[in-house]
């Protein structure tokens, strides 16, 4: 149980284009999903928290117009990197937290998406 | 401000050589302490959640313990496949957000 998937796992794009990353909770309903960014040999940096059906809450310093987050259902959240530039190249990881019981307090992470902007 | 400090930063063990990883934390009321394992190029894999001092949880060669100031991840007779970065995170009580505070991790290498 508690499986979170991400798609795509790898994406290469040209500078100026937009990229959408999907995060799905496969076997539980996720009331809250989180998006992280991880730089090489560093720990995870929280970018934003999204609750199903409401606007995402962004961490200080994260541009909300740059990183668009949509959490349209209890099993799907998307992160769109708009007008991507080489400095946006990174490893993006989502996590999901469920409604109750086993899934209520613990965040379960997806496998990550590596973005390379040329 | 919540803080999590993990030590050592890196640890090399021989196969079968048991050891412990430390996670010291400062938080305004602990709601939960989490251990994750992360392999290179992958997302963190959930290992344990601990809620209160004195609690212990085990899974195969791993055992996590919790006190009021720190948590230990004990690795008994490790195998090369246990090599990974182990992350500790805390969730503070109160408030409606579920923001985790992560430590920087311990990179464990187990040599055959």
HADDOCK unambig.tbl for C-alpha pairs under 7 A between the chains (distance, minus, plus):
assign (segid A and resid 42 and name CA) (segid B and resid 104 and name CA) 6.63 0.50 0.50
assign (segid A and resid 43 and name CA) (segid B and resid 104 and name CA) 5.13 0.50 0.50
assign (segid A and resid 43 and name CA) (segid B and resid 105 and name CA) 6.96 0.50 0.50
assign (segid A and resid 93 and name CA) (segid B and resid 43 and name CA) 6.36 0.50 0.50
assign (segid A and resid 108 and name CA) (segid B and resid 46 and name CA) 6.43 0.50 0.50
assign (segid A and resid 109 and name CA) (segid B and resid 43 and name CA) 5.91 0.50 0.50
assign (segid A and resid 109 and name CA) (segid B and resid 44 and name CA) 5.88 0.50 0.50
assign (segid A and resid 109 and name CA) (segid B and resid 45 and name CA) 6.65 0.50 0.50
assign (segid A and resid 110 and name CA) (segid B and resid 43 and name CA) 5.61 0.50 0.50
assign (segid A and resid 111 and name CA) (segid B and resid 42 and name CA) 5.05 0.50 0.50
assign (segid A and resid 111 and name CA) (segid B and resid 43 and name CA) 4.25 0.50 0.50
assign (segid A and resid 112 and name CA) (segid B and resid 42 and name CA) 5.91 0.50 0.50
assign (segid A and resid 112 and name CA) (segid B and resid 43 and name CA) 5.27 0.50 0.50
